[in-house]
Amino acid sequence: MAKVKNNNPRVHEISKDINVSSKDLITLLESYGVSVKNHMTVLENREIDIILTTYLNQYDKGDTIEEYYASLQAQKNEEAKK
């Protein structure tokens, strides 16, 4: 039987996207009772919600998601100029 490809992200992919270590994400998920083996674990929607809710609320300045990513891009551009 062929395996169905899962399009959900892995821990390390979310980690890279939000600039937080995989180890920190694993610790966060385990504090919510979610068993995560390693950075290659595929995340389900509930787990993604936990991560995004935690980190977006922590750093929320009232920006829209577009404004947030525009500011991240501006920071990357500044770092690239150095």
C-alpha positions in Angstrom: 0.0 0.0 0.0 1.3 3.4 -1.0 1.9 6.0 1.7 -0.1 9.2 1.5 2.1 12.3 1.7 1.5 14.4 4.7 1.8 18.1 4.0 1.9 19.2 7.6 5.2 20.8 8.6 7.9 19.3 10.8 9.1 20.8 14.1 12.3 22.0 12.5 10.4 23.8 9.7 8.2 25.7 12.1 11.3 26.4 14.3 13.1 28.0 11.3 10.1 30.0 10.3 9.5 31.6 13.7 13.2 31.8 14.6 13.0 29.6 17.7 15.1 26.5 18.4 13.5 23.1 17.8 14.4 22.1 21.3 12.4 25.1 22.7 9.4 24.0 20.6 9.7 20.4 21.7 9.8 21.6 25.4 6.7 23.8 24.8 4.7 20.9 23.2 5.7 18.5 26.0 4.5 21.0 28.6 1.0 20.7 26.9 1.2 16.9 27.1 2.2 16.4 23.4 4.7 13.6 22.8 7.4 14.8 20.4 10.3 12.4 19.5 12.6 14.8 17.7 12.9 17.8 15.4 11.7 15.7 12.4 8.3 14.9 14.0 5.4 15.9 11.8 3.1 18.4 13.5 -0.7 18.1 13.6 -3.0 21.2 13.4 -3.5 21.2 17.2 0.3 21.3 17.8 0.8 24.1 15.3 -2.0 26.1 17.0 -0.2 25.7 20.3 3.1 26.9 18.9 1.7 29.8 17.0 -0.7 30.9 19.7 2.2 30.9 22.3 4.7 32.7 20.2 2.4 35.1 18.4 0.8 36.2 21.7 4.2 36.6 23.3 5.4 39.0 20.6 2.1 40.6 19.5 2.4 44.3 19.1 -1.1 44.6 17.5 0.4 44.3 14.0 -1.3 42.4 11.3 0.4 39.3 10.0 1.5 41.2 6.9 3.0 44.0 8.9 4.8 41.5 11.1 6.4 39.7 8.1 7.2 43.0 6.5 9.1 44.0 9.6 11.0 40.7 9.6 11.9 41.2 6.0 13.2 44.7 6.8 15.3 43.3 9.6 16.8 40.7 7.3 17.5 43.3 4.7 19.3 45.5 7.3 21.4 42.5 8.4 22.3 41.7 4.8 23.6 45.2 4.2 26.1 44.8 7.1 
